Amino acid sequence: MTKNSVVAGDYKGRGIVCGAKGPFINLKGSKTIFLNKQNIKRYEPVTKESTKDESSSLSLEILGAELLSSICALSESSQKTDEFLVAVEFIDESKCVINIDSRTYRCFVNAMLEEIPSKSGSAPQKKNHTLTIALIIAGVAIMLGLSSMIAAGNSLSSTDSDVKQVFDAKRFLVEEDGVARPKTMEEVVADLGEPQKSEDWNYQFGASEYPVKSLSYHDGNYVYDFYEGTLARIQIFIPATFSSKDTIPQMYNLDSGHVVADTPAAYRIENCGVHDLWCTYGDEENTIDIAYISYTNFFDDPNNPVMVEAGVSNTSENTWLEFDEKTWPEFVNLYTAHNNLMNAMNDFSNGNISSADFYQYCEDSKEYFANMSLAFDFGESDEEKAYLSAFESMALSDQMAAESLMKYLDSRKTSDLSNAQENIQNAVTAATTIASNRGALLAKAGLSQEEIQVKIEEDMSDLG
């Protein structure tokens, strides 16, 4: 078969070129069609596996059973001569089989992984181990940037005098015997005056209902929810603008806490002087649409509402420092093991290690991360357990990534490789969460801003 050409289906006989903007099919005249996510709906390698699932095989759909069998025989020999057969379906439903060399194939794979807006949605990702090159680049690049994120993690504990306070959440806490509690409804009314509106309603949780009383102020823009006469939550419907996410807690006069959710739609922190602060973003950049300040965990677990999350931390500064001295080496181990897995993927993609060696490395990594995921049960307080949850998440994500890579080596299925990529990204997300939370932990340990910076800079050498 002719290399770097369309060998069957639509555009048969046309040549394929790997240009500066990616691979494309040379059509008549000066027309071209690029082989990328913007134009391709789905694709798959042409292998013997293509003949087994008639309902989903694109190769079988294009070629037919008899021709597919013949081409599969050629495909097996072509892999020894640096050629790859791929079945492609375009957005306009045209279909073809292309035969390309390894250089063009790598160009094709990278084009299919680029984030190009597509009306057809996300395209499936490709088989063959050269695809791992793109995964490695993404995984390692993010992890190499993690060092600077860890160094900047202490920003969560900083105080920015330029941050505009939009609400004082601690105004509604009362300290008794060294422990802060939420104000009662009588205390809130004494502070704010009579509400414009009062509403009784039932909060449904599972099969049970719990009576809640809500008091509204300032035309309903501030709603105070009470359970059994105690403040459980404040809802704020006044939009606010922030300069960076790190400053959001300060805007509500709250501590840095632990980030438990950071998505394009919402931002949530716990143990920040109250139970949690949950903000949903507005349509405009760096704007908060609604803020929820919960003083207890009532809306998470009304069967067991507790107030301690709204109180002052019971963990001493020395204990926090000892906790950091125990957890930091654990993070270094996770960080190193993750990057070692990325490096093994790189070696495999570059042909420096065999499939068998890479499979064994993934198997060893899977076992290592599985054991590590069980090693973070030493948190005693809720704050410590919340901090360690990101460690467990990182270990489990890397464990699943190694497992998905093993499955891919056995199956060469796109879905297994896609799962590996997703799990790698989850591990990186967990690592950045750990990095962000560490600065807040060191602040609780009583370190000044300057001391935190010095300690983090010294610890950077542990990451290599």
N, C-alpha and C positions, 0 to 999 in steps of 0.2 A: 504494500500500500504506500501511496505517496505521503511523505512526512510533511507536517504542517499544512494540512489541507482538510477540506470537508470530504469524507469518503462515502457518505450515504445521506439520504433524505434531502431536505431543502438545501439549496446552495451547493449541491454536490459538485465537486471539481474545483471549487473556488479555493484560493490560497489563504493561509492564515499568517499574519505578521505580528510580532511582538514589538509594538512601537513604544514611544516615550509615554503615551497616555494609556498603555495597556494593550493586550492582544485584540486583534480585530480580524474580521473576515473581509477580504478584498472582493467587493462586488463589481458589477460592470461600471465602466466609466470611472468616476472619482468617488463613487459611493462606497461606504464601509458600514459594518455593523460591529460595534464593540462587544467583546465577550466580558461583561461585567454584571454586577447586581442590578443595574438600572434596566438592563435589557433581558436578562435571563430569569425565567420563572423557576426552573429546577434543572438539575443535572445529576449524572451518576457515571461512574466508570463502567466500561463494558467488560464484564467478567463472567465466569461461569455462574456466579450467583444471580446474574441477571435473568437466567432462564428458569429460576426456581419459583419466583413469585409473579405469576402472570398478571395479577391484579394491579401491581405497582411498578413493574419493570418498564422504565422509559425505553431502554434499549430494545426490549422485545416489541414494544409498541411501534418503534420506528422501523426496525429491520425485519420483523417476522421471525418465527422460530427457526426456520431452516437457515436463513442468512446469518442470524445471530450465532448459531452454533459454529458456522464456518468462520465467522469473524473472531469468535472467542478463541478458536484454535490459533488464529493468526496473532491475537492479542497476547497469548502466553509467550509466543516466540518474540513478539515485538518488544516486550518488557526487557528482553535480554539485549536489545539493540537500541535502547534509549528512546522508546516510543510509548505513548500513552493514548488509549482510546477512551473518549468521553462522549456520552450521549447528552444532548442539550435540547431543552425546550424553551423557546423565547416567549416574551410577553404576548406577542401577536399570535401565539400558538404554532408558529412554524417550528419544525424539529429537524435535527440533523445529528450525525455522528462525526466527530472530529478526531484526527490522528495528529498528535503533536509531540515534539521532542521535550526533553526534561526542562530545558531553559524556558520554552514557551509555556510548559505546564506550570512551572513555578510562577510565571508572570500571570497566568490565568487564575491560579489559586489566590494570589495576593489581590487581584482585581475583584474576586468574588467575596473577599473578606473586608474590603474597604467600605466605610460607612457612606454609601451613596444613596440619597433619597430615592425611593422607588414607589411608584403607585401600586405596585403589585404586592407590597409587603416584603418581609425579609426572605431572602433566598436561602435554600439549603446550603450547607457547607460541605466541601468536597472530601473525598476519600484520598488514599495514598499517603504514605508517611511524609511526603514533602510538605503537606499542608501544616504539619506541626511547626514549620518555620514561622508562620504567621502567629501561631499561638505563643511560641517562645518569645518572639519580639514583644508581643503585648504583655505577657506575664513578667518578663525580666525588666522591661522598661518601667513598669509601674513599681516593681519592687525596688529597683535602683533609686527611684524617686522617693521611696518611703523614708530613707534616712533623713531627708530634709523635713519630711512631714513630722517625724518623731521629734526632731529638733525644734519644730515649731509647735509641738503639742502643748507646751506650757502656756500658749496663748489663751487656752480655755480658762486658765486660772488668773489671768491678768485683769487689771482694772483700767479701762480706757476712760479718761476723764472727758473725752469728747463724745462719748456715747450718751444719747438723749434717753432719759428714763421716761417711758410712756405709762408705766403702772408700777405701784409699789405692792408686790404680792406679800411681803413680810409685814405689811401694815395689819394684816388680818391673822397674825399669829400672836399668841399670848404666852410668855415664858413663865412657867411655874416649876419651882424646884429644879431649875437647870434644864428643863425639857419644854420645848415649844409645842403648843397645841393650837388647833384652829379655833377661831372665835365662835361663840354660840350665835344663834340668830338674834337674840336680844342684844348682844354686844355689837353686832354689825349694824343693827338698826340704830343703836345709840350713837354709833360713829357716823353713819351716813344719813340718818334721818329716815322718815317713812318712805317706803318705795312707791313708785308710780303705779306699780302693778304687782299683785301677788297671785300666784297660781299653784294649786295643788294637783299633782299628777303622780302616776305610778310608773316606776322604772321596772321594766320587765327583764328578768335575767333567767334564762331557761324557762322552767314552768312556774317560777315564782314572781311575785310583784312586790315592790318596795315603795312605800309612800315617800315622795319627795316634795318639798316646798321650794318654789323659786320666787325670788324677789327681783324685780326689774327696776333699773335706774337709767337716767339719761336716755329716755326714749327707747328703751330696750337694748341699748348698746352694751350695757353691763348687766349680766344676769348672775345672781348668786344662788346656788343650789344647796339646800340643806337636807340632811338626813338625820332624823331623830334629834332635831334641834341644833345640830353642829354643821358648820360649813364644810361641804365636801368638794365643791368646785366653783370656780368663777369662769364665766364665758364672756369674752371680750370681742365685740364685733366692730371695733374701730380699727381700720387699716393702719399699719405701721411700716416704716421703711428702715432697713438695716444696712450697715456698711459691709458686714461679713457675718457669717453664721456664728462665729465665736462670740460676737457681741450680743446675741439675742438674749441670753439669760440676764445680762446686765440691764437690758431695756426694761425688764420686769422686776428688777432688784432681786435677782436670784443668783445662787451660786452656779458654778460651771456644771457640776454633776457629771453623769455618765450619759453619753449619746447612745440611745437604743434604737433610733430610727432616723435615717437621713436619706430621703428620697427626693425626686423632683417635685413631689406634691406636698411633703410634710417633713417636719423636724421635731423630734421628741427627745427630751432628756429626763432622767430620773434622779432622785436623791440630790436635788439641787436647792435644798432648803425647804421644799415642799415635796409631795409625793412625785409629781411630774409636771412638766410644761410641754404642751403639745401645740404646735403652730402649723396651720395650713397656709400655703403660699398663695399670693394673689396672682393675677394675670401678668402684671408688670414685674420686671426683674427686681429682685431684692425687696419684695414687699410681702408682708404678712397680712392675710385676709382675716383669719380668726385665730384667737389664742385661747387655749383651755388650760387653766391652772387648777390642778387637783391637789387638795390638801390631805386626802386619804386615798386609799385604794378602793373606795366604795364602788366606783363604776367599773372596776376590773373584777372585784369579788365582793359583792354585797353581803354574802353569807359570813364573811370574816373581815369586816372593815377595821383597819388598823390605823393608828395615828402616828406611829413612831417614824414613818417616812417624813412626816412634816416636822419632826423635831430635830434637835441638834444631834450630830453624829456622836454615838457612844464610843467610837473608836478613838483611842488616844493618838497623839502625834507620833510617839515612839512606835506604836503598833503599826501605823501606816508606813513608817519608814522601813520597819522590819518586813512588812508585807511586800513593799517594792523590791527590797533586796532578795526576796524569794521569787517574785514573779518575773523580774527583768531577765534573769538567766534562762527562765523557761521560754520567754519570748525569743531570746537570741537563738535558742535551739530550734524553735519552730521556723523562724526566719531563715536560718541556715539550711534547714532541711527542705524548705520550700524552694529556695534558690538552687539547691543541689538537684532537685527534681527538674527544674527549668533547664539547668545546664545539661542534664542527661538527655532531655528532649532535643536540645540543640545538637549534641553529639550524634544522636540518632539521625536527625534530619540531614546532617552534613555527611553522613556515612562513616562516622568515626567509630561507631559501635554497631554491632549486629542487632537484628530484631530480637534474637534470643537473649542477648545481654540486656537490652533495654527492658524486655519483658520481666527479667529477673529483678532488675533495679526497681521497676514499678511495684512488683510483688513485695519486695523488701520495704519500700516506702509505704505501701498500704498498711503493712503490719506495724511499722513504726508510728504512723499517724494515728492508727486505731488505738494503740497503747497510750499515746500522748493525750488523746481525747478523754481518757479516763483518769488523767492525772491532775485534773483541776477541780477536785472536790474538797479542797482544804479551806475554802472560804467559810468563815464563821458568821459574820454579819451579812445582812441583806446587801449592803454596799459592796462588800468583798465578793460575794457571789455574783452580783451584777457585773463587776469588773472582770471576773474570770470567765463569764459566759462568752466573751469574744474570743478568748483563747481556745475554748472548746470548739467554737464555731470554725475557727481557722483550721484546727487539726482535722475536724470532720470533713471540711471542704477539700482539703488536700488528700485525705484518705479516699474520698469519692472520685477525685480527679485521677489518682493513680489507678483506681479500679476501672474507671472509664477508659483509660489509656490501654490497660490490659485487654479489655473487651474489644477495643478498636484493633489491636494487633491480631486478635483472633478473627474478627469479622470483617474488618475494613469498612464498616458501616459509618456513614456520615453522622448518624444520630449519636454514636458512641463518642466520636471526636468532638461533636458539638457539646455533649454533656461534659466532657473533660474541660473544654474551654470555659463553660459556665461555672464549673466548680473552681477552676483556677481564679476566675474573677471574684467569686465569693470569698475565697481565701484572702485575696488581696484586700477586699473590702473590710474583712474582719481585722486584718493587720493594721490598716489605717485607723480603724476605730480604737484599737489598742494604743496606737501612737497618740491619738488625740486625747484619750482618757488619762494617759500617764501624767501629763502636766497637771491636771486637776488633782490627781492622787498626791503628787509631790507637794502641792500647795496645802493639802490637808495634813501632810506630814510636818508642816510648820516651816517649810523652806521659803525664803524670800524669792522674789522674781529673779534676782541676780544669781542666787544659789541654785535655783532650778536650771537656769541657762548653763551654768558651769557644769553641773552634774550631767546634764543631757549631752553636752559637747564631749565630756570625758567618756561617756558610755557609748558614743558613736563608734569608737574603735572596736567595740565588741562585735559589730555587724560586719566588719571587714571592708 
